[in-house]
Amino acid sequence: MTAGAHTPAGGADAGEPGGRLTRRIGVRDFDFSRQVAVMAVINRTPDSFYDRGATFALDRAVERALRAGDQGADWVDIGGVPFGRGPAVTTAEEIDRVVPVVAAIADARPELVISVDTNRADVAAAAIDAGAAVINDTSGLGDARMADVIARSRAHVVITHSVGPPRAEKPAAHYDDVVGEVRSFLVERAARAQTAGVPWERIIIDPGHDLDKNTLHTLEITRRLDEIASIGAPLLVAVSNKDFIGESLDRPQGERLSGSLAAMVSCILSGARIVRMHDIPQTVDAVRMTEAILGWRQPVRLEHNTHPTHNV
């Protein structure tokens, strides 16, 4: 580990008074000790598990991202290749899918944090040059050059737990202790990033709900999410419309919103501070209400039972 690097421990981020997790991402300041960022999912793919190509066209992807900002999202996450099995997408094709979207959003809405969901270092470099402030790497630095690309930039990186390369056929998921193994992976990959020169202050972690995990594994991670949060980096969760919700409730895709919001709120209460979601108006309301209940934000207005009444 490089000299002066932060070692993930069992508590809040070291070096920040009161355990505050303050971060400047893009042009936005976040205090993750008492704030949750809403990340909108924008898929520039023809085979997304959720929208089945609804935002594959460039204009549709940009329009959806800008509308998410209007609906209250703090952040938009642009993906050009789904994680799951499917046809191969070349690096050049992935760049062609994501970079024009990033550039258009950065020009139109510079206050939105833009991340790009990729596991390829070359795509990450092109996306950062176009205006992306975060690389959301679902392979957890699987590309040996990814940490170097991040280190040479000012971008943050989301280090996500998964097993093996995306888009590949894999054996049935097996863990002796899924939470312990996920936690160890994230700590080791964060240390790897720091050794490459990525500051601790630019590292975000994600346990990878459903990524190379079955429903029981993902439910266990959700129940014990505080053990992942204790690593100390800002914690991102991506639970929206995933199969663990569908299997837990016996709900097909398109009928998982209530379950997604319930899982999201549970994760926030256990330490998640960035939530990657599809249904933005409902997500924003649920997140802001949770913040209000926790005492992190004031109500927009106070009227109910605030005026004296007189019995005549």
N, C-alpha and C positions, 0 to 999 in steps of 0.2 A: 504494500500500500504506500502511496506517496506520502512524503513528509507532510504532517499537518492535516492529513485526511481525517475525516470524522469516522469513527467506528460505530456502526449501528449497535444500539444497546437495548435495554429493556424499558426505556421510558421516552419522554419527549425529546425533541431535537436538541442536542447539546449546544450550548453557546447562545441560546435565545432566552432572554429573561422571561421567567414565568412559564417556560415551556411553550412559548408562542411559535407557531409555524408560519412565519411571514415569508411570502415569496413574491417576487416581481416576475411575471411571465408575460412576455411580449410587452405591451404598454400598460398592463393591468397589475395592480397590487392586490394580493389575497392574504388574508389572515386566517389560515386554516385551523387556528385554535378555536375560532368561533364563526366560521363561514364555510359554506358548501358551494362549490362551483358546479354549475349544470353544463354538461358537455352534450351537444347534439350530434347524433350520428348521421353522416352524409355518405352514402355509398355510391361511388361512381363505378358501379359494377353491374353486369347484366344478370348476375346470379346470387344476389344477396339473399340470405335466408329470410329476411324480414320483408323487404319491399319488392323483391323480384324484378329489379331493374327500373323501378319507377323514377330514379334519379340518375340513370346512366347517361342520358344526354347532358352535355355540358351546361346548357342554359337551365335545365331542370335542377341540376346539382347546385348551381350558384343560387338560383331562386330559393331552393329549400334552405340553404345555409343562411341567407339574408333574412328569410322569414323566421328562422329559429332565433336569430338575434332580436328581431322585433318582438318575439314572444317571450323574451327574457333569458335566453341562453347566454351564458358567459363565454362559451367556448364552442367551436365546431371541430369535429374530427372527421377528416376526409380519408376514405379508404378506396383503393383501386383494385384490391385483390381480397376476396373473402378468406378467412382462416381455414375453413373446411375444405373437404375434397372437391375437386373440380378440374376443369381444363387448365393447362399451363398458361401463364401470362408472362411474357418476357419483361425484362427490366425496362426496355425502351417503351413498351406498351404501357406499363404501369406508370412511368413518368408522364407519358402523354395523357393519361387519365387524370392524374392528381395535380400536376403542376399548374395547368390553366385554371383549375378551380381555386387553388391557393392564391394565385396571382390576382384573380378577379375579386375574391373576398378581401384580400389585403388592401386592394385599391379602394373598394367601396365601403368597407367597415373596419378601419384600422384598429378600433377598440376591441374587436372580437379576438380572443385567443384562437389561433389556428394550429391544430395538430394534424399530423399525417400518420395514418395507421399503415406501417410498412415494416418489414424485417430485412430490407435490403439497404445497404449503406449508400449505394449510388442513388437510389430514390430519395433517401433521407437528405443527401447533400443537395440534390436539385430542389427539393421541397423547401429546405431552409433558405436557399438562395432566392426562392420565389416569395418568401414571407412567412413560412411556418415557424412558430415559436417553440413547438414541441414535436418530438418524434415518439409515437406510440408503438413500441416494438413488442408485438405479441410473441416473438420468439425469445425474448429475454436476452438480447445480444447474441443471438445465434450466428449472425454474420460477424466474423472476426474483425472486420473493419468498422463496425458500427460505432463502438465506443470512441475510436479515433475521430470519426466524423463529428460526433457530438462534442468532443473535447475541443476541436478546432473552431467551434461555433459558439454562439451564445444561447443555443437552444437547450431546453430541458429534454429529458428522456423519461418515458414511462417504461420501466422494466417489468415485464409480465411473465408469470410462470406458465410454461407449457412444456410439453415433452416432445422432442423431435421436431422436424421441420413442418411448417404449415403446408396444407394442400396434399399431404401424404396419407396413405392408408396406414393405420397403426393398430397394434393389438389392443385388446380390451384393457381398460384402465385398471391399474392395481397400485395400491399404496399400503404400507404397513401403518403409517400415521400421516394422513394426507396433510394435515395442518403443519406438523413438524417438518415434513419434507418440503412443502411449499415455502415455509419460512426460511429454511436453510438455503434453498435455491435463491431466494430473493436477496438474502444477506450476502451470499457469495457473489452474485452477479453485480450487486451494488459495489462491492469491494473491487471487482474487476473493472467496473467503469471508473472508479476513483483512481485506480492504478494507471489507467490510460489518460488521466488528467481531467475527468469530469468532476467538478466540485459537487460535494454532497448536497449543496443548496440547489442543484439542478437535477436531482434524482427524485422520481416519483415511482411508487410501487403499485402493482396490481396482482392479486392472487390468481387471476385468470379463471373466473367462474365458468364452468362447463368446458374449458379448454383442456382436452385430454383427461377429463374427469367425468365420472358418471353422476347421476343425480344425488346419490347418497354422499359422495365426496363433496359435491358443491354445497349441499345442505350443511355438512359438517364444517366446512370453511366459513359459511355464513354464521353459524352458531358460535364459532370460536374466532371470529374475525378480530377481536381485540388482541389476540396473540400475534396476528400479522401487523396490526396497527402499532404494536409496541416496538417494532423496528425503528420507528421514529421519523421516517420520511412521509410526506403527504401520500395518502392512500386513495387510489382510484378503484372504483368497482364498476363492472359492466355486467349488469344483471338483466337488462331490458329484454323481455320477450324470449328469454332463453328456454332451452328444453327442460331444465330442472324445474322451471315454473309450470310448463305444460304437463310434465309427468307428475308433479306433486298435486296438481289440481285437476288433471285430466281435461286440459283445455288446449284446443288447436291454436296454431299461429293465427293472430288476429283477435284472440279472446284472452289475452294474457296481461292486459294493462293493470287490472287490480292487483294481481299477484306480483307484477313487476314493481309497482309502487310500494307494496308491503315489504318486499325484499329490500328495496332501496332504503326505506326508512329504517329497517332493522340494521342495515349496514352503517347508516349514518350514526345511529346510536352506539355502534360498536367501534366507531373511529373513522369511517370513510369520509373523505372531504372533497372528492371529485366523483360525480356520478355520470356515467355515460349512458344516455337514454334516447329513445326514439320519440316518445310522445311529449313534446316540450311544454305546452301549456299546463297539462296535468302535473308533469314533473316539477315545474317551477312552483306551482301552488303547494305541492306536498313538501318540497324542500323548504320554502319560505315559512310554511306553517311549523315545520319541525324546528327551524331556527328560532321562531317566536316562542315555542313551548320551552325550548332550552334556555331562553333568556338571552339569546344572541342578537336579536333584533327587536325593535319596538313595533307594535301594531301600526298600521297605516293611519288609523284613526281610532279615537276613543269616544264613544257615544253611549253605549249601553250602560244604564244605571250610574251615569255620572252626574245627573242633574237631580236636585232634591225634589221630592214630590210632597204635596200637601193634601192631607185628608180634609175634605170639606164636611 
